């Protein structure tokens, strides 16, 4: 079926706004600079009626020179994007703080911010990957795991997460990574050679057993 010009323009408009949404996520992930994002916005403004496009209007009205611009951008994202987007941004933020940190107190503080994102009613495998880290930390107290090995695995996981989120170009791919988690062969990297060999319980099945 041949689309009329109005329909074609509408489809093009949706595609452009989706691109802007993607770029706003890239800005918060540190993939593009705020200057590059502003250029993308202002190019769009040239051909768009801001009164009719509230999201674009709100994006343009953020002062990206303000140190708190990320707070305002996050508010818009929370209102206009899938709920998984905020989870992705939080995982990335705290993973960034963990991956190169050596202070255990700071590592634990940021790790538990990720741990708090776990929703037992949502099947986000990436968060279950972090849950398995907590399972191993529980074994440290009874000397079945060495703390330094678990922390090393956590930092490796966080580094991998940061790389993956930045390499995936589209939001839907980032959401798929949140849902699917690490591949099995990638999880092997998290196990150190000198680590005590323990069989980690399948966390989801364990939870479902007691649910």
Backbone as JSON Lines, residues from 0, in Angstrom:
{"i":0,"aa":"X","n":[0.84,-1.19,0.0],"ca":[0.0,0.0,0.0],"c":[0.89,1.25,0.0]}
{"i":1,"aa":"X","n":[0.56,2.18,-0.9],"ca":[1.35,3.4,-1.01],"c":[0.95,4.39,0.07]}
{"i":2,"aa":"X","n":[1.92,4.89,0.8],"ca":[1.66,5.85,1.85],"c":[1.64,7.26,1.28]}
{"i":3,"aa":"X","n":[0.72,8.08,1.78],"ca":[0.68,9.47,1.38],"c":[1.81,10.25,2.04]}
{"i":4,"aa":"X","n":[1.98,11.5,1.59],"ca":[3.08,12.31,2.11],"c":[2.94,12.54,3.61]}
{"i":5,"aa":"X","n":[1.72,12.72,4.09],"ca":[1.51,12.98,5.52],"c":[1.96,11.78,6.34]}
{"i":6,"aa":"X","n":[1.57,10.56,5.87],"ca":[1.96,9.34,6.57],"c":[3.48,9.14,6.54]}
{"i":7,"aa":"X","n":[4.08,9.41,5.39],"ca":[5.53,9.26,5.25],"c":[6.27,10.24,6.17]}
{"i":8,"aa":"X","n":[5.77,11.47,6.23],"ca":[6.39,12.48,7.11],"c":[6.26,12.07,8.57]}
{"i":9,"aa":"X","n":[5.12,11.47,8.9],"ca":[4.91,11.06,10.29],"c":[5.87,9.93,10.68]}
{"i":10,"aa":"X","n":[6.05,8.97,9.76],"ca":[6.97,7.86,10.01],"c":[8.4,8.39,10.15]}
{"i":11,"aa":"X","n":[8.77,9.32,9.27],"ca":[10.1,9.91,9.33],"c":[10.3,10.65,10.65]}
{"i":12,"aa":"X","n":[9.24,11.35,11.08],"ca":[9.3,12.08,12.34],"c":[9.54,11.15,13.53]}
{"i":13,"aa":"X","n":[8.84,10.01,13.53],"ca":[9.01,9.02,14.6],"c":[10.43,8.48,14.61]}
{"i":14,"aa":"X","n":[10.95,8.17,13.41],"ca":[12.31,7.64,13.3],"c":[13.35,8.64,13.83]}
{"i":15,"aa":"X","n":[13.15,9.91,13.52],"ca":[14.09,10.94,13.98],"c":[14.04,11.08,15.49]}
{"i":16,"aa":"X","n":[12.83,11.05,16.07],"ca":[12.7,11.17,17.52],"c":[13.28,9.95,18.22]}
{"i":17,"aa":"X","n":[13.16,8.77,17.61],"ca":[13.77,7.57,18.19],"c":[15.29,7.72,18.2]}
{"i":18,"aa":"X","n":[15.83,8.32,17.14],"ca":[17.28,8.55,17.09],"c":[17.71,9.5,18.21]}
{"i":19,"aa":"X","n":[16.92,10.54,18.43],"ca":[17.24,11.49,19.5],"c":[17.17,10.81,20.85]}
{"i":20,"aa":"X","n":[16.19,9.94,21.04],"ca":[16.09,9.17,22.29],"c":[17.34,8.32,22.49]}
{"i":21,"aa":"X","n":[17.75,7.64,21.42],"ca":[18.96,6.81,21.5],"c":[20.16,7.65,21.9]}
{"i":22,"aa":"X","n":[20.27,8.84,21.29],"ca":[21.43,9.7,21.55],"c":[21.41,10.25,22.98]}
{"i":23,"aa":"X","n":[20.22,10.45,23.53],"ca":[20.15,10.93,24.92],"c":[20.67,9.86,25.88]}
{"i":24,"aa":"X","n":[20.41,8.59,25.55],"ca":[20.96,7.48,26.35],"c":[22.48,7.43,26.17]}
{"i":25,"aa":"X","n":[22.94,7.6,24.93],"ca":[24.38,7.61,24.67],"c":[25.08,8.72,25.45]}
{"i":26,"aa":"X","n":[24.4,9.85,25.59],"ca":[24.97,10.97,26.35],"c":[25.19,10.57,27.8]}
{"i":27,"aa":"X","n":[24.2,9.93,28.4],"ca":[24.3,9.53,29.8],"c":[25.27,8.37,30.0]}
{"i":28,"aa":"X","n":[25.48,7.58,28.96],"ca":[26.45,6.48,29.04],"c":[27.87,6.96,28.72]}
{"i":29,"aa":"X","n":[28.0,8.22,28.34],"ca":[29.33,8.76,28.04],"c":[29.84,8.4,26.67]}
{"i":30,"aa":"X","n":[28.94,7.97,25.78],"ca":[29.36,7.58,24.42],"c":[29.54,8.81,23.55]}
{"i":31,"aa":"X","n":[28.68,9.81,23.72],"ca":[28.81,11.07,22.99],"c":[28.91,12.22,23.99]}
{"i":32,"aa":"X","n":[29.41,13.34,23.53],"ca":[29.54,14.51,24.4],"c":[28.24,15.3,24.41]}
{"i":33,"aa":"X","n":[28.08,16.15,25.4],"ca":[26.88,16.99,25.46],"c":[26.86,17.98,24.31]}
{"i":34,"aa":"X","n":[28.05,18.38,23.83],"ca":[28.11,19.29,22.68],"c":[27.56,18.61,21.42]}
{"i":35,"aa":"X","n":[27.92,17.35,21.22],"ca":[27.42,16.59,20.06],"c":[25.91,16.4,20.17]}
{"i":36,"aa":"X","n":[25.43,16.15,21.39],"ca":[24.0,15.95,21.58],"c":[23.23,17.24,21.3]}
{"i":37,"aa":"X","n":[23.77,18.36,21.73],"ca":[23.12,19.65,21.47],"c":[23.04,19.92,19.97]}
{"i":38,"aa":"X","n":[24.07,19.58,19.24],"ca":[24.06,19.79,17.79],"c":[22.95,18.97,17.14]}
{"i":39,"aa":"X","n":[22.79,17.72,17.6],"ca":[21.73,16.85,17.06],"c":[20.35,17.46,17.36]}
{"i":40,"aa":"X","n":[20.2,17.97,18.58],"ca":[18.93,18.59,18.96],"c":[18.61,19.81,18.1]}
{"i":41,"aa":"X","n":[19.57,20.68,17.95],"ca":[19.32,21.94,17.26],"c":[19.11,21.74,15.76]}
{"i":42,"aa":"X","n":[19.71,20.68,15.21],"ca":[19.42,20.33,13.82],"c":[17.96,19.94,13.67]}
{"i":43,"aa":"X","n":[17.46,19.24,14.67],"ca":[16.06,18.81,14.65],"c":[15.13,19.99,14.83]}
{"i":44,"aa":"X","n":[15.51,20.93,15.66],"ca":[14.66,22.09,15.94],"c":[14.39,22.91,14.67]}
{"i":45,"aa":"X","n":[15.33,22.91,13.75],"ca":[15.17,23.68,12.52],"c":[13.94,23.28,11.72]}
{"i":46,"aa":"X","n":[13.55,22.02,11.84],"ca":[12.44,21.53,11.01],"c":[11.23,21.07,11.84]}
{"i":47,"aa":"X","n":[11.24,21.38,13.13],"ca":[10.21,20.82,14.0],"c":[9.47,21.91,14.76]}
{"i":48,"aa":"X","n":[8.17,21.72,14.89],"ca":[7.35,22.62,15.69],"c":[7.44,22.2,17.15]}
{"i":49,"aa":"X","n":[8.15,22.98,17.95],"ca":[8.39,22.59,19.34],"c":[7.11,22.55,20.17]}
{"i":50,"aa":"X","n":[6.13,23.34,19.77],"ca":[4.87,23.37,20.53],"c":[4.16,22.02,20.42]}
{"i":51,"aa":"X","n":[4.29,21.37,19.26],"ca":[3.62,20.08,19.04],"c":[4.44,18.91,19.58]}
{"i":52,"aa":"X","n":[5.73,19.1,19.75],"ca":[6.61,18.01,20.18],"c":[7.13,18.32,21.58]}
{"i":53,"aa":"X","n":[6.39,17.87,22.59],"ca":[6.72,18.22,23.97],"c":[8.07,17.67,24.41]}
{"i":54,"aa":"X","n":[8.36,16.42,24.03],"ca":[9.62,15.82,24.44],"c":[10.8,16.61,23.89]}
{"i":55,"aa":"X","n":[10.73,16.95,22.62],"ca":[11.81,17.73,22.02],"c":[11.91,19.1,22.69]}
{"i":56,"aa":"X","n":[10.77,19.71,22.97],"ca":[10.74,21.0,23.66],"c":[11.45,20.9,25.01]}
{"i":57,"aa":"X","n":[11.13,19.86,25.76],"ca":[11.75,19.68,27.08],"c":[13.25,19.41,26.98]}
{"i":58,"aa":"X","n":[13.65,18.63,25.96],"ca":[15.07,18.34,25.78],"c":[15.85,19.6,25.43]}
{"i":59,"aa":"X","n":[15.29,20.41,24.55],"ca":[15.96,21.64,24.14],"c":[16.09,22.62,25.3]}
{"i":60,"aa":"X","n":[15.14,22.59,26.21],"ca":[15.13,23.55,27.31],"c":[16.01,23.16,28.49]}
{"i":61,"aa":"X","n":[16.66,22.01,28.4],"ca":[17.65,21.66,29.43],"c":[18.93,22.45,29.18]}
{"i":62,"aa":"X","n":[19.48,23.01,30.24],"ca":[20.75,23.73,30.13],"c":[21.89,22.71,30.29]}
{"i":63,"aa":"X","n":[22.47,22.31,29.18],"ca":[23.5,21.28,29.21],"c":[24.85,21.8,29.73]}
{"i":64,"aa":"X","n":[24.92,23.1,29.98],"ca":[26.12,23.67,30.61],"c":[26.03,23.57,32.14]}
{"i":65,"aa":"X","n":[24.8,23.29,32.61],"ca":[24.58,23.16,34.05],"c":[25.12,21.81,34.53]}
{"i":66,"aa":"X","n":[25.8,21.82,35.66],"ca":[26.37,20.58,36.2],"c":[25.31,19.53,36.51]}
{"i":67,"aa":"X","n":[24.07,19.97,36.72],"ca":[22.98,19.05,37.08],"c":[22.13,18.64,35.88]}
{"i":68,"aa":"X","n":[22.63,18.86,34.67],"ca":[21.8,18.56,33.5],"c":[21.37,17.09,33.45]}
{"i":69,"aa":"X","n":[22.21,16.2,33.98],"ca":[21.88,14.78,33.93],"c":[20.65,14.46,34.78]}
{"i":70,"aa":"X","n":[20.47,15.21,35.86],"ca":[19.3,15.0,36.72],"c":[18.02,15.29,35.94]}
{"i":71,"aa":"X","n":[18.01,16.43,35.22],"ca":[16.83,16.81,34.44],"c":[16.6,15.86,33.27]}
{"i":72,"aa":"X","n":[17.69,15.43,32.66],"ca":[17.57,14.48,31.54],"c":[17.02,13.14,32.02]}
{"i":73,"aa":"X","n":[17.48,12.69,33.16],"ca":[16.98,11.44,33.74],"c":[15.48,11.5,34.02]}
{"i":74,"aa":"X","n":[15.03,12.65,34.49],"ca":[13.59,12.82,34.77],"c":[12.78,12.65,33.49]}
{"i":75,"aa":"X","n":[13.27,13.25,32.4],"ca":[12.58,13.11,31.11],"c":[12.59,11.68,30.63]}
{"i":76,"aa":"X","n":[13.73,11.02,30.79],"ca":[13.84,9.63,30.36],"c":[12.88,8.75,31.15]}
{"i":77,"aa":"X","n":[12.78,9.01,32.43],"ca":[11.88,8.21,33.27],"c":[10.43,8.36,32.84]}
{"i":78,"aa":"X","n":[10.09,9.53,32.32],"ca":[8.71,9.81,31.91],"c":[8.41,9.29,30.51]}
{"i":79,"aa":"X","n":[9.42,9.19,29.66],"ca":[9.17,8.94,28.23],"c":[9.78,7.67,27.66]}
{"i":80,"aa":"X","n":[10.56,6.95,28.46],"ca":[11.25,5.77,27.95],"c":[10.75,4.52,28.68]}
{"i":81,"aa":"X","n":[11.04,3.34,28.13],"ca":[10.7,2.09,28.84],"c":[11.39,2.04,30.2]}
{"i":82,"aa":"X","n":[10.76,1.37,31.18],"ca":[11.31,1.34,32.54],"c":[12.69,0.69,32.57]}
{"i":83,"aa":"X","n":[12.98,-0.2,31.63],"ca":[14.29,-0.86,31.58],"c":[15.42,0.15,31.37]}
{"i":84,"aa":"X","n":[15.09,1.3,30.76],"ca":[16.12,2.29,30.46],"c":[16.78,2.8,31.74]}
{"i":85,"aa":"X","n":[15.98,3.11,32.75],"ca":[16.53,3.61,34.01],"c":[17.38,2.53,34.68]}
{"i":86,"aa":"X","n":[16.93,1.29,34.61],"ca":[17.7,0.19,35.2],"c":[19.06,0.07,34.52]}
{"i":87,"aa":"X","n":[19.05,0.16,33.19],"ca":[20.3,0.1,32.43],"c":[21.25,1.22,32.84]}
{"i":88,"aa":"X","n":[20.73,2.42,32.94],"ca":[21.56,3.57,33.3],"c":[22.13,3.44,34.71]}
{"i":89,"aa":"X","n":[21.33,2.92,35.63],"ca":[21.81,2.75,37.0],"c":[22.87,1.65,37.08]}
{"i":90,"aa":"X","n":[22.63,0.54,36.39],"ca":[23.63,-0.54,36.38],"c":[24.95,-0.01,35.83]}
{"i":91,"aa":"X","n":[24.86,0.71,34.72],"ca":[26.07,1.26,34.11],"c":[26.77,2.24,35.04]}
{"i":92,"aa":"X","n":[26.0,3.12,35.67],"ca":[26.58,4.13,36.56],"c":[27.35,3.49,37.71]}
{"i":93,"aa":"X","n":[26.72,2.55,38.4],"ca":[27.38,1.93,39.56],"c":[28.49,0.97,39.14]}
{"i":94,"aa":"X","n":[28.34,0.35,37.97],"ca":[29.42,-0.5,37.46],"c":[30.66,0.32,37.15]}
{"i":95,"aa":"X","n":[30.44,1.52,36.62],"ca":[31.56,2.42,36.33],"c":[32.32,2.77,37.61]}
{"i":96,"aa":"X","n":[31.57,2.95,38.7],"ca":[32.19,3.3,39.97],"c":[32.92,2.12,40.62]}
{"i":97,"aa":"X","n":[32.54,0.91,40.23],"ca":[33.11,-0.3,40.85],"c":[34.34,-0.8,40.11]}
{"i":98,"aa":"X","n":[34.32,-0.78,38.79],"ca":[35.28,-1.55,37.98],"c":[36.75,-1.2,38.22]}
{"i":99,"aa":"X","n":[37.04,0.06,38.58],"ca":[38.43,0.46,38.79],"c":[38.71,0.85,40.25]}
{"i":100,"aa":"X","n":[37.75,0.54,41.11],"ca":[37.87,0.93,42.52],"c":[38.6,-0.16,43.31]}
{"i":101,"aa":"X","n":[39.45,0.25,44.26],"ca":[40.16,-0.71,45.11],"c":[39.68,-0.68,46.56]}
{"i":102,"aa":"X","n":[38.95,0.37,46.92],"ca":[38.44,0.48,48.28],"c":[37.2,-0.42,48.44]}
{"i":103,"aa":"X","n":[37.29,-1.44,49.27],"ca":[36.21,-2.41,49.39],"c":[34.92,-1.77,49.9]}
{"i":104,"aa":"X","n":[35.02,-0.81,50.8],"ca":[33.81,-0.16,51.32],"c":[33.04,0.53,50.2]}
{"i":105,"aa":"X","n":[33.79,1.22,49.33],"ca":[33.13,1.9,48.2],"c":[32.56,0.89,47.21]}
{"i":106,"aa":"X","n":[33.29,-0.2,47.01],"ca":[32.8,-1.24,46.1],"c":[31.49,-1.82,46.61]}
{"i":107,"aa":"X","n":[31.45,-2.17,47.89],"ca":[30.23,-2.74,48.46],"c":[29.07,-1.75,48.41]}
{"i":108,"aa":"X","n":[29.37,-0.5,48.7],"ca":[28.32,0.54,48.69],"c":[27.66,0.62,47.32]}
{"i":109,"aa":"X","n":[28.46,0.63,46.26],"ca":[27.91,0.74,44.91],"c":[27.31,-0.58,44.43]}
{"i":110,"aa":"X","n":[27.9,-1.69,44.85],"ca":[27.35,-2.99,44.47],"c":[25.93,-3.15,45.01]}
{"i":111,"aa":"X","n":[25.7,-2.74,46.24],"ca":[24.37,-2.91,46.82],"c":[23.33,-1.98,46.2]}
{"i":112,"aa":"X","n":[23.8,-0.92,45.54],"ca":[22.86,-0.1,44.78],"c":[22.36,-0.88,43.55]}
{"i":113,"aa":"X","n":[23.24,-1.67,42.97],"ca":[22.82,-2.54,41.86],"c":[21.93,-3.65,42.39]}
{"i":114,"aa":"X","n":[22.34,-4.24,43.5],"ca":[21.58,-5.36,44.09],"c":[20.15,-4.95,44.4]}
{"i":115,"aa":"X","n":[19.94,-3.7,44.81],"ca":[18.6,-3.21,45.14],"c":[17.69,-3.15,43.92]}
{"i":116,"aa":"X","n":[18.26,-3.19,42.72],"ca":[17.46,-3.14,41.5],"c":[16.8,-4.47,41.18]}
{"i":117,"aa":"X","n":[17.23,-5.54,41.83],"ca":[16.7,-6.86,41.53],"c":[15.23,-6.94,41.92]}
{"i":118,"aa":"X","n":[14.43,-7.34,40.96],"ca":[12.99,-7.56,41.18],"c":[12.73,-9.03,40.89]}
{"i":119,"aa":"X","n":[12.35,-9.78,41.9],"ca":[12.18,-11.22,41.74],"c":[11.04,-11.58,40.79]}
{"i":120,"aa":"X","n":[10.21,-10.6,40.45],"ca":[9.11,-10.84,39.51],"c":[9.48,-10.48,38.07]}
{"i":121,"aa":"X","n":[10.71,-9.94,37.89],"ca":[11.17,-9.57,36.55],"c":[12.36,-10.45,36.18]}
{"i":122,"aa":"X","n":[12.36,-10.92,34.95],"ca":[13.41,-11.85,34.53],"c":[14.51,-11.1,33.79]}
{"i":123,"aa":"X","n":[15.31,-10.33,34.54],"ca":[16.45,-9.64,33.98],"c":[17.7,-10.43,34.35]}
{"i":124,"aa":"X","n":[18.18,-11.24,33.41],"ca":[19.28,-12.15,33.7],"c":[20.55,-11.4,34.11]}
{"i":125,"aa":"X","n":[20.76,-10.2,33.57],"ca":[21.95,-9.46,33.94],"c":[21.97,-9.16,35.44]}
{"i":126,"aa":"X","n":[20.82,-8.86,35.99],"ca":[20.75,-8.62,37.43],"c":[20.95,-9.92,38.2]}
{"i":127,"aa":"X","n":[20.54,-11.04,37.63],"ca":[20.81,-12.33,38.28],"c":[22.31,-12.65,38.25]}
{"i":128,"aa":"X","n":[23.01,-12.13,37.26],"ca":[24.47,-12.29,37.24],"c":[25.08,-11.58,38.44]}
{"i":129,"aa":"X","n":[24.52,-10.42,38.79],"ca":[24.98,-9.71,39.99],"c":[24.51,-10.44,41.26]}
{"i":130,"aa":"X","n":[23.35,-11.06,41.18],"ca":[22.83,-11.81,42.33],"c":[23.78,-12.96,42.68]}
{"i":131,"aa":"X","n":[24.34,-13.59,41.67],"ca":[25.27,-14.69,41.9],"c":[26.53,-14.2,42.61]}
{"i":132,"aa":"X","n":[26.92,-12.95,42.35],"ca":[28.04,-12.37,43.09],"c":[27.69,-12.3,44.58]}
{"i":133,"aa":"X","n":[26.46,-11.87,44.88],"ca":[26.03,-11.81,46.27],"c":[26.02,-13.21,46.9]}
{"i":134,"aa":"X","n":[25.59,-14.2,46.12],"ca":[25.59,-15.58,46.6],"c":[27.0,-16.01,47.0]}
{"i":135,"aa":"X","n":[27.98,-15.63,46.2],"ca":[29.37,-15.97,46.51],"c":[29.88,-15.18,47.72]}
{"i":136,"aa":"X","n":[29.45,-13.93,47.84],"ca":[29.86,-13.14,49.0],"c":[29.34,-13.77,50.29]}
{"i":137,"aa":"X","n":[28.15,-14.36,50.22],"ca":[27.6,-15.04,51.4],"c":[28.47,-16.21,51.83]}
{"i":138,"aa":"X","n":[29.2,-16.8,50.87],"ca":[30.06,-17.94,51.17],"c":[31.41,-17.53,51.76]}
{"i":139,"aa":"X","n":[31.73,-16.23,51.64],"ca":[33.0,-15.75,52.19],"c":[33.03,-15.94,53.7]}
{"i":140,"aa":"X","n":[31.89,-15.69,54.35],"ca":[31.83,-15.78,55.81],"c":[32.08,-17.17,56.36]}
{"i":141,"aa":"X","n":[31.85,-18.2,55.53],"ca":[32.08,-19.57,55.99],"c":[33.3,-20.19,55.29]}
{"i":142,"aa":"X","n":[34.12,-19.3,54.72],"ca":[35.41,-19.69,54.13],"c":[35.3,-20.63,52.93]}
{"i":143,"aa":"X","n":[34.18,-20.58,52.24],"ca":[34.05,-21.34,51.0],"c":[34.48,-20.51,49.8]}
{"i":144,"aa":"X","n":[34.62,-19.19,50.01],"ca":[35.1,-18.29,48.96],"c":[36.09,-17.32,49.58]}
{"i":145,"aa":"X","n":[37.01,-16.83,48.75],"ca":[37.92,-15.79,49.19],"c":[37.38,-14.44,48.72]}
{"i":146,"aa":"X","n":[37.34,-13.5,49.65],"ca":[36.74,-12.19,49.34],"c":[37.4,-11.54,48.14]}
{"i":147,"aa":"X","n":[38.72,-11.59,48.06],"ca":[39.42,-10.93,46.96],"c":[39.06,-11.53,45.61]}
{"i":148,"aa":"X","n":[38.76,-12.85,45.59],"ca":[38.35,-13.49,44.33],"c":[36.97,-13.03,43.89]}
{"i":149,"aa":"X","n":[36.06,-12.92,44.85],"ca":[34.7,-12.49,44.52],"c":[34.71,-11.03,44.05]}
{"i":150,"aa":"X","n":[35.47,-10.19,44.75],"ca":[35.56,-8.78,44.35],"c":[36.17,-8.66,42.95]}
{"i":151,"aa":"X","n":[37.17,-9.49,42.69],"ca":[37.78,-9.48,41.36],"c":[36.76,-9.86,40.29]}
{"i":152,"aa":"X","n":[35.95,-10.86,40.58],"ca":[34.9,-11.28,39.64],"c":[33.87,-10.17,39.45]}
{"i":153,"aa":"X","n":[33.53,-9.48,40.54],"ca":[32.57,-8.38,40.47],"c":[33.11,-7.26,39.58]}
{"i":154,"aa":"X","n":[34.37,-6.91,39.76],"ca":[34.97,-5.84,38.96],"c":[35.05,-6.24,37.48]}
{"i":155,"aa":"X","n":[35.34,-7.51,37.23],"ca":[35.38,-8.0,35.86],"c":[33.98,-7.93,35.23]}
{"i":156,"aa":"X","n":[32.97,-8.32,36.02],"ca":[31.59,-8.25,35.54],"c":[31.21,-6.8,35.22]}
{"i":157,"aa":"X","n":[31.55,-5.88,36.11],"ca":[31.21,-4.47,35.91],"c":[31.9,-3.9,34.68]}
{"i":158,"aa":"X","n":[33.15,-4.28,34.49],"ca":[33.88,-3.8,33.32],"c":[33.24,-4.32,32.04]}
{"i":159,"aa":"X","n":[32.85,-5.6,32.06],"ca":[32.21,-6.19,30.89],"c":[30.88,-5.52,30.59]}
{"i":160,"aa":"X","n":[30.13,-5.22,31.64],"ca":[28.83,-4.56,31.5],"c":[29.01,-3.18,30.86]}
{"i":161,"aa":"X","n":[29.99,-2.43,31.31],"ca":[30.23,-1.09,30.77],"c":[30.59,-1.16,29.29]}
{"i":162,"aa":"X","n":[31.46,-2.1,28.94],"ca":[31.87,-2.27,27.54],"c":[30.67,-2.64,26.67]}
{"i":163,"aa":"X","n":[29.85,-3.55,27.18],"ca":[28.71,-4.04,26.4],"c":[27.68,-2.95,26.16]}
{"i":164,"aa":"X","n":[27.32,-2.22,27.21],"ca":[26.32,-1.16,27.06],"c":[26.79,-0.08,26.09]}
{"i":165,"aa":"X","n":[28.09,0.21,26.11],"ca":[28.61,1.25,25.23],"c":[28.73,0.77,23.79]}
{"i":166,"aa":"X","n":[28.91,-0.53,23.59],"ca":[29.09,-1.06,22.23],"c":[27.76,-1.29,21.51]}
{"i":167,"aa":"X","n":[26.7,-1.48,22.26],"ca":[25.39,-1.73,21.65],"c":[24.79,-0.41,21.18]}
{"i":168,"aa":"X","n":[24.44,-0.33,19.92],"ca":[24.05,0.94,19.32],"c":[22.61,1.36,19.62]}
{"i":169,"aa":"X","n":[21.72,0.39,19.71],"ca":[20.3,0.73,19.87],"c":[19.8,0.35,21.26]}
{"i":170,"aa":"X","n":[18.81,1.1,21.73],"ca":[18.26,0.87,23.06],"c":[17.69,-0.54,23.18]}
{"i":171,"aa":"X","n":[17.05,-1.01,22.11],"ca":[16.45,-2.35,22.17],"c":[17.52,-3.42,22.39]}
{"i":172,"aa":"X","n":[18.72,-3.2,21.85],"ca":[19.82,-4.15,22.05],"c":[20.33,-4.09,23.49]}
{"i":173,"aa":"X","n":[20.34,-2.91,24.06],"ca":[20.75,-2.77,25.45],"c":[19.74,-3.46,26.37]}
{"i":174,"aa":"X","n":[18.46,-3.31,26.03],"ca":[17.42,-3.98,26.82],"c":[17.54,-5.49,26.69]}
{"i":175,"aa":"X","n":[17.86,-5.96,25.49],"ca":[18.06,-7.41,25.29],"c":[19.22,-7.92,26.14]}
{"i":176,"aa":"X","n":[20.27,-7.12,26.26],"ca":[21.41,-7.51,27.11],"c":[20.99,-7.56,28.58]}
{"i":177,"aa":"X","n":[20.16,-6.61,28.99],"ca":[19.63,-6.63,30.36],"c":[18.82,-7.9,30.61]}
{"i":178,"aa":"X","n":[18.02,-8.28,29.64],"ca":[17.15,-9.46,29.77],"c":[17.96,-10.76,29.69]}
{"i":179,"aa":"X","n":[18.92,-10.83,28.76],"ca":[19.65,-12.08,28.51],"c":[20.88,-12.25,29.4]}
{"i":180,"aa":"X","n":[21.49,-11.15,29.84],"ca":[22.69,-11.24,30.66],"c":[23.91,-11.68,29.86]}
{"i":181,"aa":"X","n":[24.95,-12.06,30.58],"ca":[26.18,-12.52,29.94],"c":[25.98,-13.89,29.31]}
{"i":182,"aa":"X","n":[26.73,-14.14,28.24],"ca":[26.73,-15.48,27.65],"c":[27.5,-16.42,28.58]}
{"i":183,"aa":"X","n":[27.19,-17.69,28.48],"ca":[27.81,-18.67,29.38],"c":[29.33,-18.64,29.3]}
{"i":184,"aa":"X","n":[29.86,-18.49,28.07],"ca":[31.32,-18.49,27.92],"c":[31.94,-17.24,28.55]}
{"i":185,"aa":"X","n":[31.16,-16.15,28.61],"ca":[31.67,-14.94,29.24],"c":[31.7,-15.07,30.76]}
{"i":186,"aa":"X","n":[30.78,-15.85,31.29],"ca":[30.74,-16.04,32.74],"c":[31.96,-16.79,33.25]}
{"i":187,"aa":"X","n":[32.55,-17.63,32.37],"ca":[33.73,-18.39,32.76],"c":[34.86,-17.44,33.14]}
{"i":188,"aa":"X","n":[34.91,-16.28,32.47],"ca":[35.95,-15.3,32.74],"c":[35.88,-14.81,34.19]}
{"i":189,"aa":"X","n":[34.69,-14.85,34.77],"ca":[34.51,-14.35,36.13],"c":[35.08,-15.28,37.19]}
{"i":190,"aa":"X","n":[35.39,-16.51,36.79],"ca":[35.91,-17.49,37.75],"c":[37.43,-17.47,37.73]}
{"i":191,"aa":"X","n":[38.05,-17.16,38.82],"ca":[39.5,-17.08,38.9],"c":[40.09,-18.48,39.08]}
{"i":192,"aa":"X","n":[41.33,-18.67,38.59],"ca":[41.98,-19.97,38.65],"c":[42.23,-20.42,40.09]}
{"i":193,"aa":"X","n":[42.53,-19.48,40.97],"ca":[42.84,-19.84,42.34],"c":[41.64,-19.81,43.27]}
{"i":194,"aa":"X","n":[40.47,-19.69,42.66],"ca":[39.25,-19.61,43.47],"c":[38.86,-21.01,43.96]}
{"i":195,"aa":"X","n":[38.32,-21.11,45.18],"ca":[37.8,-22.37,45.68],"c":[36.65,-22.79,44.78]}
{"i":196,"aa":"X","n":[36.71,-24.02,44.29],"ca":[35.69,-24.48,43.35],"c":[34.41,-24.84,44.11]}
{"i":197,"aa":"X","n":[33.42,-24.03,43.92],"ca":[32.13,-24.28,44.55],"c":[31.05,-24.25,43.5]}
{"i":198,"aa":"X","n":[30.09,-25.09,43.67],"ca":[28.98,-25.12,42.74],"c":[27.96,-24.07,43.18]}
{"i":199,"aa":"X","n":[27.76,-23.07,42.32],"ca":[26.85,-21.99,42.68],"c":[25.42,-22.42,42.37]}
{"i":200,"aa":"X","n":[24.57,-22.25,43.35],"ca":[23.16,-22.64,43.22],"c":[22.5,-21.78,42.16]}
{"i":201,"aa":"X","n":[21.64,-22.38,41.36],"ca":[20.87,-21.61,40.39],"c":[19.92,-20.71,41.18]}
{"i":202,"aa":"X","n":[20.23,-19.43,41.18],"ca":[19.54,-18.5,42.07],"c":[18.04,-18.44,41.84]}
{"i":203,"aa":"X","n":[17.65,-18.45,40.57],"ca":[16.22,-18.33,40.29],"c":[15.46,-19.55,40.77]}
{"i":204,"aa":"X","n":[16.01,-20.73,40.54],"ca":[15.33,-21.94,40.98],"c":[15.26,-21.99,42.51]}
{"i":205,"aa":"X","n":[16.33,-21.53,43.15],"ca":[16.35,-21.52,44.62],"c":[15.26,-20.6,45.16]}
{"i":206,"aa":"X","n":[15.14,-19.43,44.52],"ca":[14.1,-18.5,44.96],"c":[12.72,-19.09,44.72]}
{"i":207,"aa":"X","n":[12.51,-19.69,43.54],"ca":[11.2,-20.23,43.21],"c":[10.83,-21.38,44.14]}
{"i":208,"aa":"X","n":[11.84,-22.12,44.64],"ca":[11.58,-23.23,45.54],"c":[10.98,-22.74,46.85]}
{"i":209,"aa":"X","n":[11.49,-21.59,47.34],"ca":[11.03,-21.06,48.62],"c":[9.88,-20.08,48.48]}
{"i":210,"aa":"X","n":[9.59,-19.68,47.24],"ca":[8.55,-18.67,47.01],"c":[7.17,-19.19,47.44]}
